[in-house]
Amino acid sequence: MNAILRTILLFLVWLGLVTKPRYLARYSEQHPTVAELADDDLVVVRSGGFTKWACFKCPCGCGQKIALSLQKERRPSWSVVVDWLQRPTISPSVNQLAGCLSHFWIKRGDVEWTGSPR
């Protein structure tokens, strides 16, 4: 089913009805390694009906894997919503406190930089 939705999305991009998103969501039961992540992947790790992690490569290009906890009882935690075109939205913003120090939002699969200086 995921391949069909990706084909529909690409067709809508080709028609000019939507822009190509930076990230597309897919689901897995296992935590992906950096090598298993494509540049446009945002992997939602879930097991036994529970969503646990959102994993993706940092959009700044540093190549670092970001793993955000989706478990509400953990702090900090984020939430992810995936629309019918597989475009993820994450809240709150992602603020890398080490490494590249990126600070951004992911909305409908696109990256919105906060512009806040570090």
N, C-alpha and C positions, 0 to 999 in steps of 0.2 A: 504494500500500500504506500509506503514511504516513497518508492521510486515513481509511482504514479503522481503523487503530490508534487514531487520535484519537477516532473515533466510539465505539469500544469503551470507551476510557478515560472519555469523557463519560457513557456509559451506566452504567459501574461507579460513577462519582461520583454520578449520579442515584439509583442503588440504595443508596448509602451504604456501599458496600463498600471504597472508597478515597477519600481526600481529593484535591481538585483540587491538583495540583502547581503551584508557582510557575513552573517551567521545563519545557518539552518540547523534546527534541532533534530536530533535523533536520539533514540533510547537504547540503553544497554543495561545489562545486569552486572557488568564488571567495570571497574575503574579503568579508563583508557590510559595508555602510556602516551608520552609526547609523540612518539613515532606513529601511533595509531590515530592521532588527531590530524585531520585535514585542516587547512587554513580556514575553511568556512564551517567547520563542525562545532556545534555546541552539544555535547553529549550529556543527557540527563540520565544519571545512574539511578536505577530503581530496582528494588528487590522486595518480593513478597507484598507488592502493593504500596510500598513506601518509597517516596522520592527521597534520595539521600544527597546527591551531589550534582552540581552543574560544572562541567569541565570543558575548557576551551583554551586555545592559544591566545596569549595577550595580543590585542589589536595593534600595539605600537610596533610590532615586528621584532621584538627582542627574542621571541621563540619560547618564552617561559610558559609553562602550563599553569593555568589558574584553575583551582578547584574550590568552588563555593559550596558551603554547607547549606542544604535545603531543609535541614531538620530544625524545626521550630524550637525544640528544647535546648539546642546548642547556641552559643553566642560567640561570634556574630553569626547570623543566618540571613539568607536571602530567600526570595520566592521567584519562581519562574512560571510564566504563562506562555503557552505555545499556541499560536493561532492556526487556522485550518491550512495555511500555506507553509506551516512548519517554521514560522518566524518567531524566535523567542524574544520575550521581554523579561528583563531581570530587574528586581528592585530589592533594596535600594541600590545606589550607585556602587561601582567597584572602585576601591581606592587602594592601590598597591603601596604598601608602606615600606617595602624593600625593593631592591633591584631597580627597575625602570621608573618607579614612582608614578605610574599612570593613574589617572582618575577619570572615569567615564561611566556612561550609562549604556545599556543595550536595550533598544526599543524597536520592536518589530524587526529584529535581526540586524539593525544598523547601530553603529557606534556613534554616540554623541559625547564628544569630549567636554569636560566641565570647564576647561580653561583656567582652573584654579592653579596658581603657581605653587611649586613645592620648594 
